């Protein structure tokens, strides 16, 4: 889980289902301020109620994830922090071993499995 908790926790199963179907979930950075706010756009687009507004393919989502990674790396380099990320030429893509990109995406200490 990206945030460390459920985005919908309204108690009863009926209330949870209604929230999933009708309410806009909060952005991940509002739940966990340690997350980069760039995650909000990606996650909210993936959870969009209107199917045409959602990602149409995994490749489209990967593009946004790579863009977020590049932005975080550029910001870190501007601040002199060279620890962010891994070299995509060396790794190939996002399909690497679990955790390989955690730092680059602001996920240190979070498990996505």
Legacy VTK file of the C-alpha trace (Angstrom):
# vtk DataFile Version 3.0
C-alpha trace
ASCII
DATASET POLYDATA
POINTS 113 float
0.000 0.000 0.000
1.351 3.364 -0.977
-0.075 5.297 1.981
0.108 2.684 4.711
-3.673 2.554 5.121
-6.889 2.076 3.149
-8.109 5.097 1.196
-11.677 4.181 2.119
-12.358 3.120 5.678
-15.977 4.011 6.342
-16.726 1.173 8.730
-19.498 -0.867 7.173
-19.163 -2.755 3.889
-22.092 -0.803 2.410
-20.526 2.542 3.307
-17.184 1.447 1.888
-18.787 0.302 -1.364
-20.682 3.585 -1.691
-17.467 5.550 -1.130
-15.565 3.469 -3.693
-18.299 3.934 -6.285
-19.170 7.588 -5.715
-16.605 9.528 -3.660
-13.299 10.876 -4.911
-10.507 9.337 -2.824
-7.995 11.609 -1.110
-4.604 12.079 -2.717
-1.942 9.815 -1.224
0.131 12.780 -0.040
-2.775 14.004 2.089
-2.777 10.655 3.893
0.991 10.295 4.081
2.777 13.672 3.821
6.128 11.877 3.333
4.992 10.929 -0.168
5.812 13.177 -3.082
2.689 15.051 -4.204
3.370 13.821 -7.748
1.828 10.551 -6.640
-1.548 12.260 -6.229
-2.045 12.812 -9.954
-0.963 9.282 -10.864
-3.002 7.474 -8.223
-6.113 9.632 -8.667
-5.977 9.130 -12.434
-5.720 5.355 -11.908
-8.754 5.472 -9.582
-10.807 7.852 -11.732
-14.519 6.952 -11.846
-14.796 7.793 -15.565
-13.050 4.976 -17.433
-12.086 7.307 -20.304
-10.211 9.534 -17.858
-8.226 6.594 -16.399
-4.970 5.246 -17.762
-5.723 3.375 -20.948
-2.684 1.107 -20.676
0.094 0.080 -18.332
2.525 1.781 -20.720
0.713 5.097 -20.253
0.994 4.744 -16.477
4.657 3.752 -16.760
5.293 6.951 -18.725
3.869 9.055 -15.895
5.824 7.069 -13.296
9.063 7.615 -15.207
8.275 11.324 -15.535
7.736 11.545 -11.766
11.033 9.763 -11.231
12.867 12.171 -13.570
11.346 15.185 -11.804
12.346 13.845 -8.382
15.857 13.078 -9.619
16.230 16.574 -11.115
15.000 18.192 -7.894
17.384 16.060 -5.828
20.327 16.889 -8.076
19.483 20.578 -7.779
19.770 20.186 -4.021
22.975 18.163 -4.336
21.398 14.856 -3.310
22.674 12.193 -5.701
21.119 9.222 -3.864
17.802 9.442 -5.737
16.997 6.702 -8.201
18.803 4.193 -10.304
20.132 4.417 -13.825
17.370 3.239 -16.174
19.956 2.363 -18.817
21.388 -0.149 -16.379
18.056 -1.484 -15.147
15.895 -1.330 -18.272
12.519 -0.253 -16.904
10.242 -0.203 -13.897
9.949 -3.982 -14.021
12.989 -4.488 -11.776
13.295 -6.266 -8.481
10.892 -5.134 -5.743
12.095 -1.980 -4.043
14.594 -1.047 -6.768
12.881 2.292 -7.342
11.555 3.037 -3.866
13.902 5.908 -3.143
13.418 7.461 -6.577
9.663 7.552 -6.081
9.653 8.655 -2.449
8.641 5.214 -1.166
11.407 4.465 1.273
10.074 2.188 3.987
6.839 1.387 2.104
5.953 -2.032 0.783
3.974 -2.237 -2.452
3.570 -5.994 -2.258
LINES 1 114
113 0 1 2 3 4 5 6 7 8 9 10 11 12 13 14 15 16 17 18 19 20 21 22 23 24 25 26 27 28 29 30 31 32 33 34 35 36 37 38 39 40 41 42 43 44 45 46 47 48 49 50 51 52 53 54 55 56 57 58 59 60 61 62 63 64 65 66 67 68 69 70 71 72 73 74 75 76 77 78 79 80 81 82 83 84 85 86 87 88 89 90 91 92 93 94 95 96 97 98 99 100 101 102 103 104 105 106 107 108 109 110 111 112
